[in-house]
Amino acid sequence: MNEHLRPDDAAPVYAISVAAQLAGLHPQTLRQYDRLGLVSPRRTSGRNRLYSLRDIASLREVTRLSAEGVNLAGIQRILGLETENERLRSQLGILLAEVQRLRPGIGARPPSTTSEPSTAVVVWRPRPADRDHHHRTG
């Protein structure tokens, strides 16, 4: 298939009947999820729901979480957190690119991911002047 003919993941192109079939759900379930704010598709000027591929993926995620025993309020919270996480990751990517642009070399070396303590040993010895001062005052 020609890449130019494929819809963007966020493009609202699927009517509720098609989206329901792709998600393996009944259209009434999609209406309920929309009323609850779980998956809210875009609307046409005639108020018809149009779903995107991203919406269909969200519907499948709702189905999966529900099958695992998560209630609808929990699913709503999970989806909200996933959306926020995606937004923050995108923002982080933008900020890291800007830091890299402004200060090349920063971030070139990945931070250490080990949680093991350092094996470095630091030895402190008082300077002769400190030692003499300590003996005179002590």
WOJOBEL-V964587 format. One record per backbone hydrogen bond with DSSP energy under -0.5 kcal/mol. NH is the residue of the N-H (numbers start at 1). CO is the residue of the C=O. If there is no record, write none. Layout:
nh = (NH | NH)
co = (CO | CO)
//
This chain:
nh = (5 | 6 | 6 | 11 | 13 | 13 | 14 | 15 | 16 | 19 | 20 | 21 | 22 | 23 | 24 | 25 | 29 | 30 | 31 | 32 | 33 | 34 | 35 | 36 | 37 | 37 | 38 | 39 | 41 | 42 | 44 | 47 | 50 | 51 | 54 | 56 | 57 | 58 | 59 | 60 | 61 | 62 | 63 | 64 | 65 | 66 | 67 | 68 | 69 | 70 | 75 | 76 | 77 | 78 | 79 | 80 | 81 | 82 | 83 | 84 | 85 | 86 | 87 | 88 | 89 | 90 | 91 | 92 | 93 | 94 | 95 | 96 | 97 | 98 | 99 | 100 | 101 | 102 | 103 | 106 | 108 | 110 | 123 | 124 | 125 | 131 | 132 | 133 | 134 | 135 | 136 | 137 | 138)
co = (2 | 2 | 3 | 8 | 11 | 51 | 51 | 13 | 49 | 15 | 16 | 17 | 18 | 19 | 20 | 20 | 26 | 26 | 27 | 28 | 29 | 30 | 31 | 32 | 33 | 34 | 33 | 33 | 39 | 50 | 48 | 44 | 42 | 14 | 9 | 52 | 53 | 54 | 55 | 56 | 57 | 58 | 59 | 60 | 61 | 62 | 63 | 64 | 66 | 65 | 71 | 72 | 73 | 74 | 75 | 76 | 77 | 78 | 79 | 80 | 81 | 82 | 83 | 84 | 85 | 86 | 87 | 88 | 89 | 90 | 91 | 92 | 93 | 94 | 95 | 96 | 97 | 98 | 99 | 103 | 105 | 108 | 121 | 122 | 123 | 127 | 128 | 129 | 130 | 131 | 132 | 133 | 134)
//
